[in-house]
Amino acid sequence: MGLFFWPFMIASIIFSFIALILKRPIFLVISCLLVTPLSLYLTATPHFEWWGVIFPFFYLGAALSLSKNMRWLSVVLISPN
């Protein structure tokens, strides 16, 4: 089942790098939408129960910080994903 989510995760990472390079927060919002199905899948496992809920918010926080021209904070927020 987890095999279906890997293309979304790879696309999310690519969109994250594009967002950081071009300074476009909309790509981080797209990354958030792409990683949401995997995050919801992770909430069903005991080890990632809360992390699955938190992961998409890291992308949204990175988009907000990128729109405020704080690229370093965006990199920090994206790095756990």
HELIX and SHEET records of a PDB file:
HELIX    1   1 GLY A    2  PHE A    4  5                                   3    
HELIX    2   2 TRP A    6  LEU A   22  1                                  17    
HELIX    3   3 PRO A   25  LEU A   42  1                                  18    
HELIX    4   4 TRP A   51  SER A   67  1                                  17    
HELIX    5   5 ARG A   71  ILE A   78  1                                   8    
END                                                                             
